Amino acid sequence: MDKAKDAMGNEQTSDKVLDKGEQLADKKTGGDHDAQIDKGRDLADGKLGSE
């Protein structure tokens, strides 16, 4: 996970990347799994930095 933190740089960058991933997942699933995707995004954000 340290490599991921280093690659993300800072909180704004990691949030932007996670938001893009969340949007892509929502689009691919047609929004059917929105709650699970949000939970996963929040979990990843917690591991990479603070919200």
C-alpha positions in Angstrom: 0.0 0.0 0.0 3.0 2.3 0.5 3.7 2.3 -3.3 0.1 3.3 -3.9 0.4 6.2 -1.4 3.6 7.3 -3.1 2.0 7.1 -6.5 -1.0 9.2 -5.5 1.2 12.0 -4.1 -1.3 14.0 -2.1 -4.9 13.9 -0.9 -6.3 15.9 -3.8 -4.7 13.6 -6.3 -5.9 10.4 -4.6 -9.4 11.8 -4.2 -9.5 12.7 -7.9 -8.3 9.2 -8.9 -10.8 7.5 -6.6 -13.6 9.7 -7.8 -12.9 8.7 -11.4 -12.8 5.1 -10.5 -16.1 5.4 -8.6 -17.7 7.0 -11.6 -16.4 4.4 -14.0 -17.7 1.6 -11.8 -21.1 3.3 -11.5 -21.3 3.6 -15.2 -20.2 0.0 -15.9 -22.8 -1.4 -13.4 -25.6 1.0 -14.4 -25.7 2.3 -10.8 -27.0 -1.0 -9.5 -24.3 -1.3 -6.9 -23.9 2.3 -5.9 -23.8 1.7 -2.1 -21.1 -1.0 -2.4 -19.0 1.2 -4.8 -19.3 4.1 -2.4 -18.2 1.9 0.5 -15.3 0.6 -1.5 -14.2 4.1 -2.5 -14.4 5.3 1.1 -12.4 2.3 2.3 -9.7 2.9 -0.3 -9.6 6.6 0.7 -9.2 5.7 4.3 -6.2 3.5 3.4 -4.6 6.1 1.2 -5.2 9.2 3.4 -7.8 11.1 5.3 -11.1 12.3 3.7 
